[in-house]
């Protein structure tokens, strides 16, 4: 605390005397956040496009593990951003009390843009963290709000970068303050700053180490703070919606169950599970990659969707709508693009790792295709509508 | 810290302002276009609320802890202690949701959500953090002793 005796708006910000509140720390953390937020935004946008078919983009099934990687990176960078963001805000906190609050119209605009930037960034990270836990303590729909707020946050970030680019470049080009050369054993300000940055980046690394095992299988034992384990669940992998939760327990086990292949076909098919098992089976090792960031690779066996379309006399390379036994719910149906239908590994899976599907994994038949978000790997499939 | 007003609002700022402003406008349009799903009013409360809670509650709380640390802890232990507290807060923040079982409680039929005993998981993570800090403090002590002996 300085010797300013009177605490007035003009002197308040000078009360923050810790060496971590400096331009250099702010610049380093700012750049790190610029990278993580850009990666998070790009991978998030990619995930949005996968889940919401666009007229200008037709989803492709290869490379098979692409979505697994992009969504794993999305959640991991989001989690690693938590310590970076809080540290950055701590570093620049005294600026909140800068007096006078603004000296020009440009500065007023710059400072106003901090409201969507800071609020938006905190909103993105908190809603993301809650969502990977399937926790929704708010009235809005998570994907819609997270998506829209991402644009607002990134827009505010662009304004912020424009405003700070010159300062950041100048700060980093300057040699570190001479005090950095002081003896490490003393608690010199520069040492505090180094330790602060070390702790923050160490924290980001620790968060990653304790959570990334939800998608990077060899690290699964270390995933102490992740809400999912890729090896925990029936048949050794997790479930997002159970058969009970989806209300399909009776329908999925009913002797009346049929897979109907319909739409633009020469002959409509009504197939029992035994009929499906009697068809030539194909095996594919594919990951199930959840939007919440966990993933698990499994060996699936079933009938390629394209074989079913062909048997019904549908057009080769047709798009297919896949419908579940589920009533209502946003992810009751999903679309297969012509590229996906044409891929031999796009399966109506009947078994996983050599055993019939568990009811919670979509018994009697589920969709599994390469490079698709988990929510589009429709379970308890009862209809294929050829387009 | 230099909090003097910055006078550098050149072409870079205005370019960023126009592009960034356009992106924000797109975001707001997206919120309003899907208002049945986004619930604009509650989104606004959450975004501004996050700002306010951070600036008016979280940071003052951290400052208070910092003041107590300066008052009651000897100078040589402050830096490692600060690092340890920072990392512990982080572990508790990330682990808090699964520890309370938020999310898990809405899907009682799904044991694959938050499958661990998170009390043990958090305590284990904290143990890793504090063991690292203890190791670091030990290194500091040994180094200081060596230096003292060398002099």
HADDOCK unambig.tbl for C-alpha pairs under 7 A between the chains (distance, minus, plus):
assign (segid A and resid 21 and name CA) (segid B and resid 1 and name CA) 5.99 0.50 0.50
assign (segid A and resid 22 and name CA) (segid B and resid 1 and name CA) 5.02 0.50 0.50
assign (segid A and resid 83 and name CA) (segid B and resid 90 and name CA) 6.99 0.50 0.50
assign (segid A and resid 95 and name CA) (segid B and resid 3 and name CA) 6.02 0.50 0.50
assign (segid A and resid 98 and name CA) (segid B and resid 3 and name CA) 5.92 0.50 0.50
assign (segid A and resid 103 and name CA) (segid B and resid 5 and name CA) 6.79 0.50 0.50
assign (segid A and resid 106 and name CA) (segid B and resid 9 and name CA) 6.50 0.50 0.50
assign (segid A and resid 118 and name CA) (segid B and resid 51 and name CA) 6.27 0.50 0.50
assign (segid A and resid 119 and name CA) (segid B and resid 47 and name CA) 4.68 0.50 0.50
assign (segid A and resid 119 and name CA) (segid B and resid 48 and name CA) 5.54 0.50 0.50
assign (segid A and resid 119 and name CA) (segid B and resid 50 and name CA) 5.47 0.50 0.50
assign (segid A and resid 119 and name CA) (segid B and resid 51 and name CA) 4.64 0.50 0.50
assign (segid A and resid 120 and name CA) (segid B and resid 47 and name CA) 5.71 0.50 0.50
assign (segid A and resid 122 and name CA) (segid B and resid 50 and name CA) 6.19 0.50 0.50
assign (segid A and resid 123 and name CA) (segid B and resid 46 and name CA) 6.97 0.50 0.50
assign (segid A and resid 123 and name CA) (segid B and resid 47 and name CA) 5.63 0.50 0.50
assign (segid A and resid 123 and name CA) (segid B and resid 50 and name CA) 6.49 0.50 0.50
assign (segid A and resid 133 and name CA) (segid B and resid 98 and name CA) 6.93 0.50 0.50
assign (segid A and resid 133 and name CA) (segid B and resid 103 and name CA) 5.51 0.50 0.50
assign (segid A and resid 134 and name CA) (segid B and resid 103 and name CA) 4.70 0.50 0.50
assign (segid A and resid 135 and name CA) (segid B and resid 102 and name CA) 5.71 0.50 0.50
assign (segid A and resid 135 and name CA) (segid B and resid 103 and name CA) 3.86 0.50 0.50
assign (segid A and resid 140 and name CA) (segid B and resid 37 and name CA) 5.78 0.50 0.50
assign (segid A and resid 140 and name CA) (segid B and resid 38 and name CA) 4.99 0.50 0.50
assign (segid A and resid 140 and name CA) (segid B and resid 39 and name CA) 5.34 0.50 0.50
assign (segid A and resid 141 and name CA) (segid B and resid 37 and name CA) 5.09 0.50 0.50
assign (segid A and resid 141 and name CA) (segid B and resid 38 and name CA) 5.79 0.50 0.50
assign (segid A and resid 144 and name CA) (segid B and resid 37 and name CA) 6.31 0.50 0.50
assign (segid A and resid 144 and name CA) (segid B and resid 38 and name CA) 5.78 0.50 0.50
assign (segid A and resid 145 and name CA) (segid B and resid 38 and name CA) 4.99 0.50 0.50
assign (segid A and resid 148 and name CA) (segid B and resid 27 and name CA) 4.96 0.50 0.50
assign (segid A and resid 148 and name CA) (segid B and resid 30 and name CA) 5.63 0.50 0.50
assign (segid A and resid 148 and name CA) (segid B and resid 31 and name CA) 5.63 0.50 0.50
assign (segid A and resid 149 and name CA) (segid B and resid 27 and name CA) 6.38 0.50 0.50
assign (segid A and resid 151 and name CA) (segid B and resid 23 and name CA) 6.10 0.50 0.50
assign (segid A and resid 151 and name CA) (segid B and resid 24 and name CA) 6.03 0.50 0.50
assign (segid A and resid 151 and name CA) (segid B and resid 27 and name CA) 4.69 0.50 0.50
assign (segid A and resid 152 and name CA) (segid B and resid 23 and name CA) 6.54 0.50 0.50
assign (segid A and resid 152 and name CA) (segid B and resid 24 and name CA) 4.25 0.50 0.50
assign (segid A and resid 152 and name CA) (segid B and resid 27 and name CA) 4.87 0.50 0.50
assign (segid A and resid 152 and name CA) (segid B and resid 28 and name CA) 6.81 0.50 0.50
assign (segid A and resid 155 and name CA) (segid B and resid 20 and name CA) 3.97 0.50 0.50
assign (segid A and resid 155 and name CA) (segid B and resid 21 and name CA) 6.07 0.50 0.50
assign (segid A and resid 155 and name CA) (segid B and resid 23 and name CA) 4.66 0.50 0.50
assign (segid A and resid 155 and name CA) (segid B and resid 24 and name CA) 4.78 0.50 0.50
assign (segid A and resid 156 and name CA) (segid B and resid 20 and name CA) 5.77 0.50 0.50
assign (segid A and resid 156 and name CA) (segid B and resid 24 and name CA) 6.67 0.50 0.50
assign (segid A and resid 158 and name CA) (segid B and resid 16 and name CA) 5.59 0.50 0.50
assign (segid A and resid 158 and name CA) (segid B and resid 20 and name CA) 4.90 0.50 0.50
assign (segid A and resid 159 and name CA) (segid B and resid 13 and name CA) 6.82 0.50 0.50
assign (segid A and resid 159 and name CA) (segid B and resid 16 and name CA) 4.62 0.50 0.50
assign (segid A and resid 159 and name CA) (segid B and resid 17 and name CA) 4.78 0.50 0.50
assign (segid A and resid 159 and name CA) (segid B and resid 20 and name CA) 5.08 0.50 0.50
assign (segid A and resid 162 and name CA) (segid B and resid 12 and name CA) 5.18 0.50 0.50
assign (segid A and resid 162 and name CA) (segid B and resid 13 and name CA) 4.41 0.50 0.50
assign (segid A and resid 162 and name CA) (segid B and resid 16 and name CA) 4.60 0.50 0.50
assign (segid A and resid 163 and name CA) (segid B and resid 9 and name CA) 6.55 0.50 0.50
assign (segid A and resid 163 and name CA) (segid B and resid 12 and name CA) 6.84 0.50 0.50
assign (segid A and resid 163 and name CA) (segid B and resid 13 and name CA) 4.62 0.50 0.50
assign (segid A and resid 199 and name CA) (segid B and resid 83 and name CA) 5.77 0.50 0.50
assign (segid A and resid 203 and name CA) (segid B and resid 87 and name CA) 5.83 0.50 0.50
assign (segid A and resid 224 and name CA) (segid B and resid 121 and name CA) 5.18 0.50 0.50
assign (segid A and resid 225 and name CA) (segid B and resid 94 and name CA) 6.68 0.50 0.50
assign (segid A and resid 225 and name CA) (segid B and resid 95 and name CA) 5.44 0.50 0.50
assign (segid A and resid 225 and name CA) (segid B and resid 121 and name CA) 6.83 0.50 0.50
assign (segid A and resid 227 and name CA) (segid B and resid 98 and name CA) 6.38 0.50 0.50
assign (segid A and resid 227 and name CA) (segid B and resid 113 and name CA) 6.18 0.50 0.50
assign (segid A and resid 227 and name CA) (segid B and resid 114 and name CA) 4.40 0.50 0.50
assign (segid A and resid 228 and name CA) (segid B and resid 112 and name CA) 6.77 0.50 0.50
assign (segid A and resid 228 and name CA) (segid B and resid 113 and name CA) 5.87 0.50 0.50
assign (segid A and resid 228 and name CA) (segid B and resid 114 and name CA) 5.63 0.50 0.50
assign (segid A and resid 228 and name CA) (segid B and resid 115 and name CA) 6.69 0.50 0.50
assign (segid A and resid 232 and name CA) (segid B and resid 112 and name CA) 5.93 0.50 0.50
assign (segid A and resid 233 and name CA) (segid B and resid 112 and name CA) 5.24 0.50 0.50
assign (segid A and resid 238 and name CA) (segid B and resid 112 and name CA) 5.29 0.50 0.50
assign (segid A and resid 239 and name CA) (segid B and resid 112 and name CA) 6.18 0.50 0.50
assign (segid A and resid 242 and name CA) (segid B and resid 109 and name CA) 6.91 0.50 0.50
assign (segid A and resid 242 and name CA) (segid B and resid 110 and name CA) 6.31 0.50 0.50
assign (segid A and resid 245 and name CA) (segid B and resid 109 and name CA) 6.91 0.50 0.50
